[in-house]
Amino acid sequence: MPTTVPAAINPWARIARAVQHLLRVVDRRPNLVLPIWMLAYFAMLWPAAHRPLWYDELFTYHVSMSPTIERFIGSLRFVDLNPPLSYLFVRSSILLFGDSPFSARLPSMLAFLIAGLVPYWVIKRRLGGGFGLIALGAFWCTSLTAYAVEARPYALLLAFFSGAMLCWLRAAEAHRWSLSHAGLATAVAAMLMTHCFSPVLAAAIWTGEVVRSVLHRRIDRRVWTALLAPLALLPLYIPLVMNAQAMHYPRAFESSLLTFPAFYLVMMAPLLPAICLTPLLWILGRKCAVVRWSELIRPHESAFFIAALLCPTIIVGYSIWSGVPFWDRYGIGAALAVSLITAALFALVARRNANAGVTGGVLLLVLFCFMRPGTMRLLERYENSSAAYRSIRPDLPFVTASGLTFLEMDHREPRDFVRRLHYLTDRESALHYAHASIFEGFPVLVQWFPVRARVVPYRDFIKANRRFLMLATPGYPEDWLFEKLVHDGAEIRLLQNTKTGYKDRQLFEVALGR
């Protein structure tokens, strides 16, 4: 007769009990494993955090390192057009840890980490540690994680937004003035001092508070005071917005109705494999009692989640109306909504089963480590790049057709090469061929930034130089120089086509007739 192994000595049964015990411990005390999640976060982002600073980040770097307060204010008002708070963080980091790309990006890395720990903490207290880890994993598994390693204001804006949400949730439960009210006002003010699109994120909290006021049939004056008092800072935006509206952008960058679905598809693409987790979570929680959404999330919180998720659509609408391009970084506040909604939906599917929550959290961490959302592509430009362009015809001036490449080369290239480096300006040609004036402000930029290379009007340069080298990408929407030279009858000969570590990789020799 077949024999059965008693459960007491069955190794598989013992392993199963041990795993279940471990899952219960992690769910009750998730802070024990949180260092593993944080170690994975820094390990995945570490290589991208050390890459060279790119064009946008150089604006942050130069503004942050302004030698005088006058130059700092002038750089903000006439060049980068952002509120000042994020630059103070970057400057402090560089002064503390040295002048390096990593130091410039460290505030963003820490801010993004803190921003993700807020939904972790909120969900952990509400639904358990496992679902808190799901919230943290979902936060990291969107394409917006790329801005954790970019020295720009976006990760800091997200951290302040997450902090404002946390203070709002706690202030809503307070019956008198508290530190949560002060924290809410401070966080909203910090948002407003970080980026000009922050009022849209603040409006998501206003939406949640409006719903709470309607449901409770009373206005919480303390909360509304904390939410609205920081709006006194908005007049600071006026000169920034006016200068930004003077720019013209290529038609290829214009927003359209397709921008709405494109943003959400790109943002959510790294998280889509997590959909495969839902059958597993359902199986693990099928024996538990059915859970309703209203038992997990309060109505005013649901209103906030939806509003935060839809914030990018408001910014896209503004972009369509104003003609300003929409970049996915403008919608970074949606990462908070995705995190919270994902955790709540998984809890709904798993019926708040603790084992399912921890399992989902672990699998999302694996997904994050495997996908490295948004960060792998950041290193592609610099892998196996060649600097052979430096030794090709060193007797000729070197011109970049792209302002992006020009500013990066000015910062990274050795002094001997920078002496040859030029960027040519011609507003009429830029508007005619590229329908853009993005880089026509470079003559103003060199007044505020320590640019070593030369910015020269096109006509003056070609009068003095009938033969030169040009690094370009023909047909790129922002660039006009290649087409202008063709129109002027220049002889353009391709010398090299290889990765340079910059946007452009095609090196041409240009000869103009006498």
CORBELWO-V334116 format. One record per backbone hydrogen bond with DSSP energy under -0.5 kcal/mol. CO is the residue of the C=O (numbers start at 1). NH is the residue of the N-H. Records with the same first field share a line. If there is no record, write none. Layout:
CO->NH ; NH
This chain:
4->6
6->9 ; 10
9->11
10->14
11->15
12->16
13->17
14->18
15->19
16->20
17->21
18->22
19->23
20->24
21->25
22->26
23->27
24->28
25->29
27->129
29->32
30->33 ; 34
31->35
33->36 ; 37
34->38
35->39
36->40
37->41
38->42
39->43
40->44
41->45
42->46
43->47
45->49
46->50
47->50
48->51
54->58
55->59
56->59 ; 60
57->61
58->62
59->63
60->64
61->65
63->66
68->72
69->73
70->74
71->75
72->76
73->77
74->78
75->79 ; 80 ; 81
76->81
84->87 ; 88
85->88 ; 89
86->90
87->91
88->92
89->93
90->94
91->95
92->96
93->97
94->98
98->100
100->104
101->105
102->106
103->107
105->108 ; 109
106->110
107->111
108->112
109->113
110->114
111->115
112->116
113->117
114->118
115->119
116->120
117->121
118->122
119->123
120->124
121->125
122->126
123->127 ; 128
124->128
128->132
129->133
130->134
131->135
132->136
133->137
134->138
135->139
136->140
137->141
139->142
142->145
143->146
144->147
145->148
146->149
147->150
150->152
153->157
154->158
155->159
156->160
157->161
158->162
159->163
160->164
161->165
162->166
163->167
164->168
165->169
166->170
167->171
168->172
170->173
171->174
178->181 ; 182
179->183
180->184
181->185
182->186
183->187
184->188
185->189
186->190
187->191
188->192
189->193
191->194 ; 195
193->85
195->198
197->200 ; 201
198->201 ; 202
199->203
200->204
201->204 ; 205
202->206
203->207
204->208
205->209
206->210
207->211
208->212
209->213
210->214
211->215
212->216
213->217 ; 218
218->220
219->221
220->224
221->225
222->226
223->227
224->228
225->229
228->231
229->232
230->233
231->234
233->236
234->237
235->238
236->240
237->241
238->242
239->243
240->244
241->245
242->246
243->246
244->247
248->437
250->253
251->254
253->326
256->259
257->260 ; 261
258->262
259->263
260->264
261->265
262->266
263->267
264->268
265->269
266->270
267->143
268->271 ; 272
269->272
271->274
272->275
273->276
274->277
275->278
276->280
277->281
278->282
279->283
280->284
281->285
282->286
283->286
285->288
292->295 ; 296
293->296 ; 297
298->302
299->303
300->304
301->305
302->306
303->307
304->308
305->309
306->310
307->311
308->311
310->313 ; 314
311->314 ; 315
312->316
313->317
314->318
315->319
316->320
317->321
318->322
319->323
325->327
327->330
328->331
329->332
331->334
332->335
333->336 ; 337
334->338
335->339
336->340
337->341
338->342
339->343
340->344
341->345
342->346
343->347
344->348
345->349
346->350
347->351 ; 352
348->351
350->353
353->357
354->358
355->359
356->360
357->361
358->362
359->363
360->364
361->365
362->366
363->367
364->368
365->369
366->370
367->371
368->372
372->375 ; 376
375->378 ; 379
376->379
377->380 ; 381
379->382 ; 383
380->383
382->385
387->390
388->391 ; 392
389->392
391->393
393->396
397->399 ; 469
398->422
399->471
402->406
403->407
404->408
405->409
406->410
407->411
408->412
409->413
414->417 ; 418
415->419
417->420 ; 421
418->421
420->398
421->454
422->400
423->456
425->458
426->430
427->431
428->432
429->433 ; 434
430->434 ; 435 ; 436
437->440
439->442
441->444 ; 445
442->446
444->447 ; 448
445->448 ; 449
449->451
454->423 ; 456
456->425
457->461
458->462
459->463
460->464
461->465
466->512
468->510
469->399
470->472 ; 508
471->401
472->506
473->476
476->479
480->484
481->485
482->486
483->487
484->488
485->490
486->489
490->492
491->493 ; 511
493->509
496->507
499->386
505->498 ; 507
506->472 ; 508
507->495 ; 496
508->470 ; 510
509->493
510->468
511->491
